[in-house]
């Protein structure tokens, strides 16, 4: 299958390894990955901070960049949720019904990585090998907006060598929330403290998730504590093989 | 000649819909209170688990939620008609209906009604609407003492405190604190009182029983008002409400206009949704319903005050309107990661938590509760538990847009909200024009500069709507590598300093993804396009953008 990668502005700029892992994984599974270089950002930060008018050009840009593709993969539950749930809504609210229709069409072909793998490509064993103790944090938007359910866990369970341990109170938010983490830094940190406590209680080496943004938050906290647990994007674990060890 | 400025919002200077300080400031103080943190965490965790257990018992929970949502949507769509029907039915059965446009009018109406009975003390069953309008203060100004009879409200009242939760107003207090309040404030209490819950409840019971038996006037809220029969319904779990509703000769009930429902059949849906969502009980312990006046039985003077106080303004907002569907179960508070850490007081308004973060600014106008829509990580847990399916995260996002757009209109410049206005100056200009009622003038509107955030957002939009500008910005951002120490950045300048106070920030990598792709796959594949039919969109760097940075 020919799959267009929307790598997201965050992964492009700060976490390219998540994008590279997505490419490596899909190509290993026999698919063609293309990277439309015109892509920039889904506009979620603008929408969620109240700047819908400033988001509109970004939404239009996403729709134009990806309208010709049959399947689009995004290594982020949050950005996928924004594309699926906000793009058309914002376009409609600002009176651009034509864009809203096109946004809906493109959104229907936009998939978060675990959705693409399990629902579209029909695979849970991706041939990965990752001999480490791992906890999975289900990010809020993948869980409650996209409803990816246990698809990421199905994928992780089929990774060879993995020691996948349950995360206590897993479905609780990590406290990131985009600009919330800066506008309400104290509350955000207080929420993060409980997430880190739960992660550390498992003795895991790695905390994984389907969103670089939440991982930036959890990982930033763990790094500050010198806690000895690192964060990795789900794609990085799924892309890992015996050759990497 | 006149310009329509929108429906009136709840007036300033009265009631409890506005805080004195922005949410982040109040939250910081709450977060430092370790006793509060523990009380909240324990209480919300317990209620959360209880709710989850009883909700899971019902195979048709989702259908019930959808029914609740649909009834409320239908009611709001025909609210004027249902309210007039309610008025006709209540009046036909001997009750009197009063319409109050805002808190000021509602307080005047209730105060006059109490005065006309000659009573100087009234008993109250927990009512958030009367808290919203500051009724107890208004009554006190008129020499009338209001006695709260709900146990938690009593604790709050005796502690000279404010409620911090819709359902459990004293959730921020633990047993030892409650015992201390009783010993200090109750007067007639046994000095050997322990903090055993049964002993505390018995002390309150003895204290309240005397009040119930002597009260001439009872004041209540209304959970549901059935339009087809004029029946009012109060849902409570202690029995104090039933005392207030049946013993006094005069009963005054205050309800927000959104509490009306069309039929008795509709009530059946909500009486299933409410107890499971709020207290985690299968059935509510004390559900009282009364229809007008029954000669010789119960109150002989029955009044209903219909309170607007910004609700019509909320109704006029087609996106935010579902906030008026709220049945005050507080399930959203109990699951909210923000509420769980800071409690209700930080929100300033009597309506805290996720629902308060949308409802309060809708009632007051977003400019008066501007920090509340941002008091959420948008995690969506509130939407999942809401028994009437209010999409709180989407309405939060909508309220943020309303806030930004209001600022944009005012600054007259494309961009966002104005810089924080001179709230201190406003406070100094307060005018007391009636007992307990302050008038705070609106500052003259002068064009303001857009806030730094608005400038940043506009710039980010400009950069990110062009791949050339975005790639150039990425390259500039890679200079951030200079800030890195051992792979992380420990300190960033404002406004990002809030991040690095407790979290490291990543050092930008040597190579962005798009640089890697171009290096690995070559420039030919960079201009990959999906439109097989249409013209291939080959990326040309914009002037000043140079190449893609391989």
Interface residues (C-beta under 8 A of the other chain):
Chain A: X4 X7 X9 X11 X12 X13 X14 X15 X16 X17 X19 X20 X23 X34 X35 X36 X37 X38 X39 X40 X41 X43 X45 X46 X47 X48 X49 X50 X51 X52 X53 X54 X55 X57 X58 X60 X61 X64 X65 X66 X67 X68 X69 X85 X86 X89 X93 X140 X141 X143 X144 X145 X171 X172 X173 X175 X176 X177 X178 X179 X180 X181 X182 X183 X184 X185 X186 X187 X188 X189 X190 X191 X192 X216 X217 X219 X220 X221 X223 X224
Chain B: X23 X24 X27 X28 X31 X319 X337 X338 X341 X342 X373 X374 X375 X376 X377 X378 X379 X380 X381 X383 X384 X394 X397 X398 X400 X401 X402 X403 X404 X405 X408 X414 X416 X417 X453 X454 X457 X458 X460 X461 X464 X465 X466 X467 X470 X474 X477 X488 X490 X495 X496 X498 X499 X501 X502 X503 X504 X505 X506 X508 X509 X511 X512 X513 X514 X516 X517 X518 X521 X525 X526 X527 X528 X529 X530 X531 X532 X533 X534 X537 X539 X548
